Amino acid sequence: MSDNLHLRFAGFSLSATAVVRNKKGEALVLRSPNPNRGWELPGGALEENESVTSGLIRETFEETGIRIAVTSLVGLLCNAEASRYIFLFTGERVSGEPTTSIESEEVKWIPEANLLETLKRQKIRDRARFCLEFKGSPRHIVFQNKPYKILEDRVLGDDE
């Protein structure tokens, strides 16, 4: 994503990501061309004048060849160091077959039970875990990247 796109949002970067499932109980993952990133969940930056769910649907298709339906908002993640906001969702496969792109060296479905062990970067594994643990109320999560650490994790609507 270009730095100019970041500026369009008045200093905030907005993106969306999801755990996407198929009818076989598998989760969609992609391996980035960047060897430091490893396996990831689909998603990415929103474009100007694009809704959050439309951006997620577009990014997932561009990266993986899979068309999805967004099913639930799991949380809003805030990178406290960089004014980055990430909308975290669950989604379901509508159509398409795993297809690589400039943004993915490999795309595949894996058993949902293997998702956490497949995702090696802690922050990506945490996002998947939040989706797997989702009970119907979204979370607000504040984190830092250097070093990666969750600073706040609150279930919205939970007054305790």
Secondary structure, DSSP 8 states (H G I E B T S, - for coil): --HHHHHHTTT-EEEEEEEEE-TTSEEEEEE-SSTTT-EE-SEEE--TT--HHHHHHHHHHHHHS-EEEEEEEEEEEEETTTTEEEEEEEEEEEE-----BTTBSEEEEEEGGGHHHH--SHHHHHHHHHHHT--SS-EEEEEEETTEEEEEEEETT---
